[in-house]
Amino acid sequence: MKKIVVVGSINMDLVTTVAAFPRPGETIHSLDVGYHPGGKGANQAVAAARSGASVQMVGAVGTDSFGQTLIDNLAASGVDTAGILRKEGHSGLAVITVNESGENQIVLAGGSNKAFRFEEIENRIAWDEAFAILLQNEIDLAATEAVMREAKRRGVPVWFNPAPAFKPEREMLGLIHTCILNETEIETITGAKVSGAEDAVRAAGLLLDAGVTQAVVTLGDKGCVRVGRDGGPVHVPAFRVRAVDTTAAGDTFIGAMAAAACEGKPVAEALRFAAAASALTVTRHGAQSSIPVREEVERLLSGA
């Protein structure tokens, strides 16, 4: 059975809820505090595993008290954690403050996510078993590029989520098989304004011109669009749900789509599966705690 191999970030999210953000120099009381395992890489790994795929997580946590908790949480979702390093220092942290209007302020502390190099993980990656390597932009960029080059050399498809948004060099785009991104991210890369499916198709075409094999643009309540070298565009509408928290929605989409593709589902079917998984995620609070299992996704797809 082929594996989804995720090389990426593993974070602990420290979330405080406040009535209003403090002014500079002001001390206020929090209304609530939560500790939630997160990180885009870990989120995608959990989503793929809960969707039924065999998943390996490769990355790093620190020697702080969060490190083992983060590893144990991934393992509890069925993710193979043997490829995770322990690096001296703190684990990746996202310090998040949310006000009563739902606005947030986030400070990322890369920690162990930025501390490891390709040479430390190269032999931990299950290259020969990999259906695809999933990458994001929350670890050291040089490590990401080195994984891409080695995957290309070995003939392993790279699925890349350029988040946080940045503009990769054209050479890097040529190493990507599947690029999955939202409107903001594709605008950052291509400079093309995206406000709907037609715009997304045109912008995705620019990624294909730069060397990407297929591009998937997620459009929130407008669904998603896929453009590839093997045929015309595919548009899948969004499921109508009551959203309460969009955290990890994009990561869930990516992990679920990868899992569906790994088991051989056609493109349109894999996109629909991913859209359903993402829809369920936004009906719940939290990051990994909001990601559904396969049975829940299948019930939504069947209309049960």
C-alpha positions in Angstrom: 0.0 0.0 0.0 1.4 3.4 -1.0 1.9 6.1 1.6 1.2 9.8 1.9 4.4 11.3 3.2 4.1 14.7 4.8 7.3 16.7 5.4 6.3 19.8 7.3 5.5 21.7 10.5 4.3 20.4 13.8 3.0 23.1 16.2 1.3 23.5 19.5 -1.3 26.3 19.2 -1.7 28.4 22.4 -5.1 30.1 22.0 -6.4 32.8 24.3 -9.8 34.4 24.0 -10.3 38.0 25.0 -13.1 40.5 24.9 -10.9 43.0 23.0 -7.2 43.0 22.0 -5.0 44.8 24.5 -3.5 48.1 23.6 0.3 48.4 23.7 1.5 48.2 27.3 -1.9 47.1 28.6 -2.5 43.9 30.6 -5.9 42.2 30.4 -7.6 39.0 31.5 -8.2 36.1 29.1 -11.7 34.7 28.9 -10.5 31.2 27.9 -7.2 29.4 27.2 -6.7 26.3 25.0 -3.8 24.1 23.9 -4.4 22.6 20.5 -2.0 20.5 18.4 -1.6 22.1 15.0 0.9 23.1 12.3 0.0 22.8 8.6 2.1 19.7 8.1 0.7 17.8 11.0 -2.9 18.9 10.2 -2.5 17.6 6.6 -1.1 14.3 8.0 -4.0 13.9 10.4 -6.5 14.7 7.6 -5.0 12.1 5.3 -4.9 9.4 8.0 -8.5 10.0 9.1 -9.5 9.8 5.5 -8.1 6.3 5.3 -4.6 6.7 4.0 -1.4 5.2 5.3 0.6 8.3 6.4 4.1 9.1 7.4 5.0 12.4 9.2 8.5 13.7 8.8 9.5 16.8 10.7 10.7 17.9 14.2 9.5 18.7 17.6 11.5 20.2 20.5 12.8 18.8 23.8 10.2 20.9 25.7 7.1 19.4 27.3 5.0 19.8 24.1 7.2 17.6 22.0 6.0 14.2 23.1 2.4 15.5 23.3 2.5 16.5 19.7 4.0 13.1 18.7 1.4 11.2 20.7 -1.4 13.2 19.2 -0.3 12.3 15.6 0.1 8.6 16.6 -3.4 8.6 18.0 -4.8 9.4 14.5 -2.8 6.6 13.0 0.1 8.6 11.6 3.5 6.9 11.5 5.7 9.2 13.7 9.0 7.3 13.4 10.3 10.0 11.0 10.0 12.8 13.6 13.2 14.3 15.0 13.6 15.7 18.5 15.6 18.9 18.3 17.1 20.7 21.3 14.9 23.7 22.1 11.2 24.5 21.9 8.7 22.9 19.6 6.9 25.1 17.0 4.4 27.4 18.6 1.5 29.5 17.4 0.5 32.0 20.0 -3.0 33.0 19.0 -5.3 35.7 20.5 -8.9 35.7 19.4 -11.4 38.5 20.3 -15.2 38.2 20.7 -15.7 39.2 17.1 -13.7 36.2 15.9 -10.7 38.3 14.7 -7.3 36.9 15.6 -3.7 37.9 16.1 -1.1 35.2 15.5 2.6 35.0 16.4 4.5 32.0 14.9 7.6 30.8 16.6 9.2 28.3 14.3 11.4 26.6 16.8 12.1 23.0 15.8 10.2 23.4 12.5 13.0 25.8 11.3 15.8 23.9 13.0 16.1 20.7 11.0 17.9 20.3 7.6 17.3 18.0 4.7 20.4 15.9 5.6 18.8 15.0 8.9 15.6 13.7 7.4 16.6 12.4 4.0 16.9 8.8 5.2 13.8 9.0 7.3 11.5 9.5 4.3 9.8 6.4 2.9 10.7 7.3 -0.6 10.0 3.9 -2.2 6.6 3.7 -0.6 5.5 7.2 -1.3 2.5 8.0 -3.5 3.3 11.6 -3.0 5.3 14.0 -0.7 3.2 16.8 0.8 5.0 20.0 1.6 4.1 23.5 2.9 5.9 26.7 3.7 6.3 26.4 7.5 9.7 24.7 7.6 13.1 25.9 6.4 12.8 26.8 2.7 16.1 25.2 1.8 14.9 21.9 3.3 11.7 22.1 1.4 13.5 22.7 -1.9 15.9 19.9 -1.2 13.0 17.5 -0.6 11.5 18.7 -3.9 14.6 18.1 -5.9 15.2 14.6 -4.4 11.6 13.7 -5.0 11.8 14.8 -8.6 15.0 12.7 -9.0 13.2 9.6 -7.6 10.1 10.2 -9.6 7.9 10.9 -6.5 5.2 13.5 -7.1 5.4 16.6 -4.9 2.1 18.2 -3.7 2.8 21.7 -2.5 0.7 24.1 -0.4 2.5 27.5 -0.6 1.3 28.7 2.8 2.0 31.1 4.4 1.8 32.7 1.0 5.0 33.6 -0.9 6.3 33.9 -4.4 8.5 30.8 -5.3 11.2 31.0 -8.0 10.1 29.6 -11.3 12.6 26.8 -11.0 10.8 25.7 -7.8 7.5 25.7 -9.5 8.9 23.2 -12.1 9.5 20.7 -9.3 5.8 20.6 -8.2 3.4 18.1 -9.5 0.3 19.3 -7.6 -0.1 22.8 -6.2 -3.1 23.3 -3.9 -3.7 26.9 -2.8 -6.4 29.5 -2.0 -7.3 32.8 -3.8 -4.8 34.8 -1.7 -2.0 32.4 -2.3 -2.4 32.1 -6.1 -2.7 35.9 -6.4 0.6 36.2 -4.5 2.3 33.8 -6.9 0.8 34.8 -10.2 -0.3 38.4 -9.6 -3.7 37.5 -11.1 -6.7 38.7 -9.2 -9.1 35.8 -8.3 -12.7 36.4 -7.3 -14.4 33.3 -8.7 -14.0 30.0 -10.7 -13.2 31.6 -14.0 -10.5 33.8 -12.6 -9.1 30.7 -10.8 -8.9 28.7 -14.0 -7.0 31.5 -15.7 -4.6 31.9 -12.7 -4.1 28.2 -12.5 -3.1 28.1 -16.1 -0.2 30.5 -15.3 1.1 27.9 -12.8 0.9 25.2 -15.5 2.8 27.5 -17.8 5.5 27.7 -15.1 5.9 23.9 -14.9 3.2 22.7 -12.4 1.4 19.5 -13.6 -1.9 20.3 -11.9 -3.2 23.1 -9.8 -6.2 23.1 -7.4 -7.6 26.5 -6.2 -9.9 26.5 -3.2 -12.5 29.2 -3.2 -14.3 29.0 0.1 -18.0 28.9 -0.3 -17.5 28.9 -4.1 -16.0 25.5 -4.0 -12.8 24.6 -5.8 -11.3 24.4 -9.3 -8.7 22.0 -10.7 -6.7 22.6 -13.8 -4.3 20.0 -15.2 -2.3 19.1 -18.2 -4.4 16.0 -18.8 -7.7 17.8 -19.6 -10.1 20.7 -19.1 -10.9 22.3 -15.8 -13.0 20.7 -13.1 -15.2 22.8 -10.8 -16.7 21.2 -7.6 -19.1 23.3 -5.6 -18.9 23.7 -1.9 -21.1 21.9 0.5 -23.6 24.2 2.3 -22.9 24.1 6.0 -22.9 26.5 9.0 -19.3 27.6 9.5 -18.1 28.3 13.0 -14.3 28.1 12.6 -12.3 27.8 9.4 -9.1 26.7 11.1 -7.5 23.7 9.3 -10.1 23.7 6.6 -7.5 24.1 3.8 -5.2 21.5 5.4 -8.1 19.1 5.7 -8.9 19.6 2.0 -5.3 18.8 1.0 -5.0 15.7 3.2 -8.3 14.3 2.2 -7.7 14.9 -1.5 -4.3 13.2 -1.2 -5.9 10.2 0.5 -8.6 9.9 -2.1 -6.1 10.2 -5.0 -3.8 7.6 -3.3 -6.6 5.0 -3.4 -7.3 5.7 -7.1 -10.3 7.9 -7.0 -10.8 10.0 -10.2 -10.0 13.7 -10.0 -13.6 14.9 -9.7 -14.4 12.3 -7.0 -11.3 13.1 -5.0 -12.1 16.8 -5.1 -15.7 16.1 -3.9 -14.4 13.9 -1.1 -12.0 16.7 -0.1 -14.7 19.4 -0.3 -16.9 17.3 2.0 -14.1 16.7 4.6 -13.3 20.5 4.6 -17.0 21.4 5.0 -17.3 19.2 8.1 -14.1 20.8 9.5 -15.5 24.3 9.5 -18.6 23.2 11.5 -16.3 22.6 14.5 -13.8 24.5 16.6 -10.1 23.9 16.7 -7.5 22.6 14.3 -6.8 18.8 14.4 -9.8 18.3 16.8 -12.1 19.5 14.0 -10.9 17.1 11.3 -13.4 14.4 10.4 -12.9 10.7 10.0 -13.7 8.9 6.7 -17.1 7.6 7.9 -18.3 11.1 8.6 -17.2 12.3 5.2 -18.9 9.4 3.5 -22.2 10.1 5.3 -22.2 13.7 4.1 -21.4 12.5 0.6 -24.3 10.1 0.7 -26.7 12.7 2.0 -27.4 10.7 5.2 
